[in-house]
Amino acid sequence: MSIASNLETLRLETEAVGVQLVAVSKTKSNSDIMEAYEAGQRIFGENHVQELVEKAALLPKDIQWHMIGHLQTNKVKYITPFISLIASVDSLKLLKEINKHAQKAKRTIDCLLQVYIAEEETKFGFDHAELVELLRDDEFLELKNIRICGLMGIASNTDKEKVIKAEFYELKMLFDGIKASFYRKEEYFNILSMGMSSDYKLAIEEGSTMVRIGSTIFGKRVIKHFKNND
């Protein structure tokens, strides 16, 4: 199957239920990304800042780039001039850094707060209590060049559908609670980003509004040297 036909199949699934599709293009060549672009895809997700910056410089300017990997504070300045969404915000320190560089770039940057929902030790994110604490924090409330558009979470890497569904359900309940308590009047707080190639169907069933899909579009990923440099 070609990248274009893979995308067409996915679009039929996601557009029918109003779910945004992020094509995860980490480690993919510019020619692969262009094939997806020519098939109509405009939102692409990257994990590593160096790779993202290099691609953004060479590829069409109407691509909406999402930073979906763990973002170090010292790398923020490289992506603030052009990034469309930072989906992996996991600390107040990072938010302050994004705000500082967004201010310099005279931009407001859309962000998702990453919530820790998995059973694994390796995932980043806020737990429920930390999230509520952040949203009430005076320092957070002073940040004017960021816009919190929703939540993001990564389920456990397991074959147990029951576990994955429970984690997605929990995140959807949290999203609804945060929306009602903190963003009731803000129409922009409308993104619940959960679901990847292996579990996006379950995520959509549980209320996801944005899925991040790589291998189902591009085929199995190849690990390149970027991982070592970032």
Phi, psi and chi 1 to 4 in degrees:
 res  aa     phi    psi   chi1   chi2   chi3   chi4
   1 MET       -  140.0  -65.4  -75.3  -84.4      -
   2 SER   -83.8  164.0   70.3      -      -      -
   3 ILE   -57.2  -42.6  -70.6  169.5      -      -
   4 ALA   -62.4  -43.3      -      -      -      -
   5 SER   -73.4  -33.4   56.1      -      -      -
   6 ASN   -60.0  -43.6  -69.1  -17.5      -      -
   7 LEU   -64.1  -41.4  -94.3  171.5      -      -
   8 GLU   -60.7  -44.4 -167.0 -179.7  -13.6      -
   9 THR   -61.2  -45.4  -54.7      -      -      -
  10 LEU   -65.3  -40.0  -83.2  165.1      -      -
  11 ARG   -62.0  -39.6  -86.1 -142.3 -157.4   88.6
  12 LEU   -59.1  -38.4  -71.8  171.9      -      -
  13 GLU   -71.6  -44.6  -75.6 -176.1   78.5      -
  14 THR   -82.9  -43.5   54.0      -      -      -
  15 GLU   -64.7  -33.5  -74.7  178.6    3.3      -
  16 ALA   -60.4  -28.2      -      -      -      -
  17 VAL  -113.5   15.1  -73.3      -      -      -
  18 GLY    69.9   31.2      -      -      -      -
  19 VAL  -102.4  132.0  170.9      -      -      -
  20 GLN   -79.0  140.8  -87.5 -165.5  -50.1      -
  21 LEU  -107.7  118.7  174.9   61.3      -      -
  22 VAL  -101.2  119.8  179.8      -      -      -
  23 ALA   -84.4  114.5      -      -      -      -
  24 VAL   -80.9  108.0  178.4      -      -      -
  25 SER  -105.8   12.1   48.6      -      -      -
  26 LYS   -57.6  138.2   60.2 -179.5  180.0 -179.7
  27 THR    67.5    0.2   75.6      -      -      -
  28 LYS   -89.6  148.8  -60.6  -56.0  168.6 -160.7
  29 SER   -74.0  159.8   67.2      -      -      -
  30 ASN   -61.0  -32.5  -72.2   -5.8      -      -
  31 SER   -69.3  -36.6   60.1      -      -      -
  32 ASP   -64.3  -43.4  -80.9   -5.5      -      -
  33 ILE   -63.4  -40.1  -65.5  169.8      -      -
  34 MET   -65.6  -33.4  -81.0  -50.5  -62.8      -
  35 GLU   -63.7  -41.8 -167.2  179.4  -31.9      -
  36 ALA   -67.4  -40.8      -      -      -      -
  37 TYR   -60.6  -45.6  177.8   88.6      -      -
  38 GLU   -67.8  -20.6  -80.9  156.5   12.0      -
  39 ALA   -86.7    4.7      -      -      -      -
  40 GLY   104.9   -3.6      -      -      -      -
  41 GLN   -76.2  135.1 -177.7   64.1   23.5      -
  42 ARG  -123.0  -17.7  -70.5  -65.6  178.7  -88.0
  43 ILE  -104.4  122.5  -53.5  174.8      -      -
  44 PHE  -127.3  141.0  -68.0   87.5      -      -
  45 GLY  -112.4  134.0      -      -      -      -
  46 GLU  -125.3  152.9  -71.6  -75.5  -25.0      -
  47 ASN  -103.1  -25.4  -87.9   47.1      -      -
  48 HIS  -121.9  132.3  -62.6  -71.1      -      -
  49 VAL   -61.1  -45.8  168.4      -      -      -
  50 GLN   -59.6  -45.9 -178.1 -166.2  -16.5      -
  51 GLU   -64.4  -41.7 -173.7  176.3   -3.7      -
  52 LEU   -61.3  -46.8  170.9   54.7      -      -
  53 VAL   -63.4  -42.6  169.3      -      -      -
  54 GLU   -63.6  -42.6  -72.5  176.9   15.8      -
  55 LYS   -69.0  -43.3  -74.2  174.6  175.0  175.6
  56 ALA   -60.6  -32.6      -      -      -      -
  57 ALA   -69.3  -29.1      -      -      -      -
  58 LEU  -103.7  -20.2  -63.8  169.9      -      -
  59 LEU  -100.2  167.5  -71.3  160.5      -      -
  60 PRO   -53.3  142.5  -27.9   35.4      -      -
  61 LYS   -75.0  -12.5  -63.3  -56.8  172.1 -146.3
  62 ASP   -90.6    6.4   63.4  -25.3      -      -
  63 ILE   -69.5  136.2  -74.0  178.4      -      -
  64 GLN   -96.1  110.5  -64.8  173.3   45.9      -
  65 TRP   -91.0  130.8  -67.6  104.6      -      -
  66 HIS  -111.8  131.1  -72.2 -164.6      -      -
  67 MET   -88.0  114.0  179.2   65.4 -166.0      -
  68 ILE  -114.2   -6.1   59.6  172.0      -      -
  69 GLY   -96.2  171.8      -      -      -      -
  70 HIS   -59.2  127.7 -179.5   61.4      -      -
  71 LEU  -110.8  121.9  178.9   58.3      -      -
  72 GLN   -82.4  145.3  -65.1  167.9  -60.8      -
  73 THR   -60.0  -34.7   50.2      -      -      -
  74 ASN   -74.4   -4.3   63.8  -18.4      -      -
  75 LYS  -104.3   -8.1  -59.5  -80.3  172.4   72.4
  76 VAL   -57.2  -42.4  168.4      -      -      -
  77 LYS   -60.3  -25.5   60.4 -173.5  175.5 -146.1
  78 TYR   -74.0  -24.1  -60.4  113.1      -      -
  79 ILE  -108.8  -14.5   62.0  171.0      -      -
  80 THR   -61.0  -29.1   40.5      -      -      -
  81 PRO   -64.5  -25.3  -23.4   35.2      -      -
  82 PHE  -131.4  -11.8   66.2   87.2      -      -
  83 ILE   -64.5  141.8 -160.3   74.6      -      -
  84 SER   -91.0  -38.2  177.3      -      -      -
  85 LEU  -153.2  135.6  176.8   78.9      -      -
  86 ILE  -105.6  111.0  -61.0  174.7      -      -
  87 ALA   -95.4   -0.3      -      -      -      -
  88 SER  -128.1   42.8   48.8      -      -      -
  89 VAL   -79.5  122.6  175.4      -      -      -
  90 ASP  -129.8   15.7   58.0    4.0      -      -
  91 SER  -162.7  156.0   70.0      -      -      -
  92 LEU   -65.2  -38.0  176.3   58.2      -      -
  93 LYS   -56.1  -44.2 -177.0 -175.7  172.5 -167.1
  94 LEU   -67.0  -41.7 -179.9   57.1      -      -
  95 LEU   -59.7  -41.9  -80.5  167.4      -      -
  96 LYS   -63.7  -38.5  -75.6  156.9   80.0  171.6
  97 GLU   -67.7  -43.4 -164.7   67.2   13.8      -
  98 ILE   -60.9  -45.7  -64.9  165.9      -      -
  99 ASN   -59.3  -43.9 -172.0   75.5      -      -
 100 LYS   -60.1  -47.7 -179.4  177.2   87.8  177.3
 101 HIS   -76.2  -29.1  -70.7  -70.6      -      -
 102 ALA   -64.9  -39.0      -      -      -      -
 103 GLN   -60.6  -46.0 -142.3  167.1    8.6      -
 104 LYS   -61.0  -37.2  -75.2 -179.0 -170.6  169.9
 105 ALA   -84.9    1.8      -      -      -      -
 106 LYS    54.7   47.7  -64.4 -175.3  167.8   54.7
 107 ARG  -132.1  160.4  -63.4 -170.7   64.3 -155.9
 108 THR  -112.0  126.5  -61.5      -      -      -
 109 ILE  -105.9  128.4  -66.9  179.2      -      -
 110 ASP   -74.4  136.7  -72.6  -12.6      -      -
 111 CYS  -135.7  150.8  -61.8      -      -      -
 112 LEU  -113.9  142.5  -57.9 -178.1      -      -
 113 LEU   -90.2  124.6  -60.6  174.6      -      -
 114 GLN   -83.4  126.9 -176.9  167.6   -5.4      -
 115 VAL  -109.1  135.2 -179.1      -      -      -
 116 TYR   -81.4  111.4 -177.2   87.7      -      -
 117 ILE  -120.4  -10.6   57.4  170.3      -      -
 118 ALA   -84.0  165.7      -      -      -      -
 119 GLU   -87.3   -2.0  -69.4 -179.0  -11.6      -
 120 GLU   -91.7  157.4  -62.4  140.6   34.7      -
 121 GLU   -79.9  -19.7  -67.1  -68.8  -49.3      -
 122 THR   -83.7  -13.3   53.0      -      -      -
 123 LYS   -82.7  147.1  -57.7  -76.9 -166.4  -61.0
 124 PHE   -92.7  165.6  -63.4   95.7      -      -
 125 GLY   138.1  168.1      -      -      -      -
 126 PHE   -82.5  148.3  -63.2   95.6      -      -
 127 ASP   -89.8  176.3   66.1   26.0      -      -
 128 HIS   -58.0  -46.6  -67.1 -159.3      -      -
 129 ALA   -64.7  -41.7      -      -      -      -
 130 GLU   -63.0  -37.0  -71.3  166.7  -17.3      -
 131 LEU   -63.8  -47.9 -172.2   62.5      -      -
 132 VAL   -63.4  -41.4  171.6      -      -      -
 133 GLU   -60.0  -44.7 -165.8 -179.3  -37.1      -
 134 LEU   -59.0  -48.3  170.2   80.0      -      -
 135 LEU   -66.9  -16.4  -65.5  171.1      -      -
 136 ARG   -99.7   -5.9  -71.1 -177.1  174.0  147.2
 137 ASP   -71.3  130.5 -169.2  -56.9      -      -
 138 ASP   -60.6  -38.1  -72.0  -19.9      -      -
 139 GLU   -62.4  -41.3  -81.9 -169.2  -80.6      -
 140 PHE   -63.2  -44.1  166.3   76.1      -      -
 141 LEU   -66.3  -18.6  -64.7  169.0      -      -
 142 GLU   -82.6  -10.9  -76.8  167.6   14.8      -
 143 LEU   -78.3  112.4  -55.0  177.2      -      -
 144 LYS  -101.8   -9.9  -57.9  -59.3 -179.9 -155.4
 145 ASN  -108.0   18.2  -71.4   73.3      -      -
 146 ILE  -125.5  153.8   54.3  157.8      -      -
 147 ARG  -133.4  118.6 -170.0  167.3   72.8  153.8
 148 ILE   -83.7  114.0  -55.3  -61.1      -      -
 149 CYS  -101.9   -4.0  -64.5      -      -      -
 150 GLY   156.2 -160.2      -      -      -      -
 151 LEU  -123.6  155.6  -53.9 -179.8      -      -
 152 MET  -133.3  143.6 -174.7  -91.1 -100.0      -
 153 GLY  -150.2  153.0      -      -      -      -
 154 ILE  -119.8  123.0  -59.0  168.5      -      -
 155 ALA   -74.9  165.4      -      -      -      -
 156 SER   -58.5  145.8  -65.0      -      -      -
 157 ASN   -84.0   84.4 -175.2   11.7      -      -
 158 THR  -144.9  157.9  175.5      -      -      -
 159 ASP   -85.8   -6.2  -66.7  -28.5      -      -
 160 LYS   -80.6  100.5  -64.0  174.5 -175.2  165.1
 161 GLU   -57.7  -35.9  -79.4 -164.8    7.2      -
 162 LYS   -60.6  -40.8 -161.6  172.7  172.7 -176.0
 163 VAL   -65.3  -47.7  171.0      -      -      -
 164 ILE   -61.9  -46.5  -64.9  166.8      -      -
 165 LYS   -60.8  -40.8  -76.8 -173.0   80.6  150.7
 166 ALA   -64.0  -39.7      -      -      -      -
 167 GLU   -66.7  -42.7  -70.7  168.6   -3.7      -
 168 PHE   -66.2  -40.6  -73.7  152.8      -      -
 169 TYR   -59.9  -44.6  174.8   80.5      -      -
 170 GLU   -61.1  -42.2 -175.3 -173.2  -31.8      -
 171 LEU   -67.5  -38.4 -173.9   55.4      -      -
 172 LYS   -63.9  -41.4  173.1   67.4  163.0   83.4
 173 MET   -62.9  -41.1  -69.0  -60.7  100.9      -
 174 LEU   -64.6  -44.9  179.8   64.4      -      -
 175 PHE   -56.3  -47.8  173.3   83.7      -      -
 176 ASP   -62.0  -39.6  -70.9  -14.7      -      -
 177 GLY   -66.5  -44.1      -      -      -      -
 178 ILE   -65.2  -41.8  -64.3  -67.6      -      -
 179 LYS   -59.3  -48.4  171.0   84.6  176.8  162.1
 180 ALA   -66.3  -36.8      -      -      -      -
 181 SER   -85.3  -35.5  -59.6      -      -      -
 182 PHE  -119.5  -24.7  -64.4   95.5      -      -
 183 TYR  -131.2   31.5  -66.6   97.9      -      -
 184 ARG   -56.8  -36.9 -162.7  160.3   38.4   90.8
 185 LYS   -97.3   -0.3  -65.1  178.1 -179.8  169.7
 186 GLU   -98.3  106.3  -40.1  -60.2   -9.2      -
 187 GLU   -64.7  -25.5  -76.3 -177.0   21.5      -
 188 TYR   -71.7  -18.5   58.1   77.5      -      -
 189 PHE   -81.8   83.4 -170.7   90.0      -      -
 190 ASN  -142.9   11.3   59.2    9.6      -      -
 191 ILE  -107.8  123.5  -61.0  174.1      -      -
 192 LEU  -119.3   99.1  178.7   54.3      -      -
 193 SER   -93.7  104.3  176.4      -      -      -
 194 MET  -151.8  142.3   54.6 -172.8 -162.4      -
 195 GLY   113.1  127.4      -      -      -      -
 196 MET  -127.1 -171.3  -58.1 -170.4  -71.7      -
 197 SER   -50.8  -42.3  -75.6      -      -      -
 198 SER   -77.6  -21.2   60.0      -      -      -
 199 ASP  -139.8   15.3   56.8   20.2      -      -
 200 TYR   -65.5  -30.9   74.0   90.9      -      -
 201 LYS   -64.7  -42.2  -69.1 -179.5 -168.9 -127.1
 202 LEU   -64.0  -41.3  -64.8  175.6      -      -
 203 ALA   -61.0  -43.7      -      -      -      -
 204 ILE   -63.8  -42.0  -69.7  171.7      -      -
 205 GLU   -56.9  -35.0  -80.9  174.7   33.0      -
 206 GLU   -91.5    3.9  -64.9  -58.6  -31.8      -
 207 GLY   110.6   12.5      -      -      -      -
 208 SER   -61.7  144.1  174.4      -      -      -
 209 THR  -113.2   -3.1   67.7      -      -      -
 210 MET  -150.5  127.2  178.1 -179.3  -80.4      -
 211 VAL  -117.3  147.2  -68.8      -      -      -
 212 ARG  -113.9  107.5  -50.6  175.3  -58.5  -82.4
 213 ILE  -125.4  126.0  -62.9 -177.0      -      -
 214 GLY  -114.3  -72.2      -      -      -      -
 215 SER   -63.7  -30.4   56.5      -      -      -
 216 THR   -66.7  -25.4  -55.6      -      -      -
 217 ILE   -90.9  -51.7  -63.3  169.8      -      -
 218 PHE   -99.8   -8.0  -64.9  105.3      -      -
 219 GLY    90.8  177.6      -      -      -      -
 220 LYS   -60.6  142.2  -67.0  -73.0  173.8 -125.4
 221 ARG   -82.7  152.7   69.1 -163.8 -177.8  101.2
 222 VAL  -109.3  128.8  179.4      -      -      -
 223 ILE   -78.8  125.6  -57.9  -66.0      -      -
 224 LYS  -110.5 -174.9  -73.3 -169.8 -178.4  171.7
 225 HIS   -71.6  -15.5   62.2  -80.7      -      -
 226 PHE   -55.9  -35.5  -71.2  109.8      -      -
 227 LYS   -56.3  -36.2 -157.8  171.3  174.1   74.2
 228 ASN   -75.1  -24.7  -56.4  -33.5      -      -
 229 ASN   -92.4   -9.3  -63.1  -16.3      -      -
 230 ASP  -106.3      - -143.4   27.7      -      -
